[in-house]
Amino acid sequence: MPYKTVLVHVDHSRHAEARMLSAAAVAADCNAHLVGAAMSGVSRYVYQDGASDLLQTVLATHMEELYRRANASLDDFDRIAAGAAVRSFERRLVDDEPGAALALQARYADLVVLSQSDPDDPVARMTPGLPEYVMLASARPVLVLPHSGHFPVIGSEVLVAWDASTAATRALANALPLLKRARRVTVAVFNPDEAHGQQPGADIALYLARHGVNADVMAQRTSIDVGEALLSLAADVDANLIVMGCYGHARLRELLLGGVTATILRSMTAPVLMSH
């Protein structure tokens, strides 16, 4: 299924413009509607708990500043979207904190574009673990952009991490609109076992071929962390997109991630499309 709606997080962090440019490029390439969502930063539960009078009186000046910043960021979004020749776009200002708002908005989108958590960015530092939370709470694919590096093109050289799991299957299916546009797709199978059959990766390569995607399969044994091996291979094949499953679950608001997922989200060197 092609992407029809792309959602991008809009804020005033130092990575916001690159994130919006990438989201606009993907939306334009897929002929999709682009939604830019900015948040006030105040949880919607505050309003439900009857504190709206407090927000409108004692904290009114503070709320006005939050809205001003959000609208200024949305003005930047409008400028970028208009310049990218996307099919259509809209801005949304949501009264909520980013994690909950994006997880909810994502349910009505085909792809969500976020940035890797950056501990050195004072704005991003206010929402640690945002990509992980949205992935685990929304059941939608999330395209995470590294906070370091420049990626004018995303998805021409794709590396798929395949382990025959449910999460990897969902990620690969969710990435098909991008895989069909890729110049080269490489499927990586690390430390294959009996689940992969006699020819590891052959079944998924055949599945992709039926979708018009020609993929090269690389089965490798590694003794190092699989996440590190995946990043090393991504550099070797010049990948500008990694596709993989996200492993983990949320307990209260503590995110418990699998080892490979945590490694990639911490050390990514290329954009990553993940699905849970």
Secondary structure by P-SEA (a helix, b strand, c coil): ccccbbbbbbccccaaaaaaaaaaaaaaaacbbbbbbbbcccccccccccccccccccaaaaaaaaaaaaaaaaaaaaaaaaaaccccbbbbbbcccaaaaaaaaaccccbbbbbccccccaaaaaccaaaaaaaaccccccbbbbccccccccccbbbbbccccaaaaaaaaaaaaaaaaccbbbbbbcccccccccccaaaaaaaaaaacbbbbbbbbcccccaaaaaaaaaaaacccbbbbbbbbcccccbbbbcaaaaaaaaccccbbbbcc
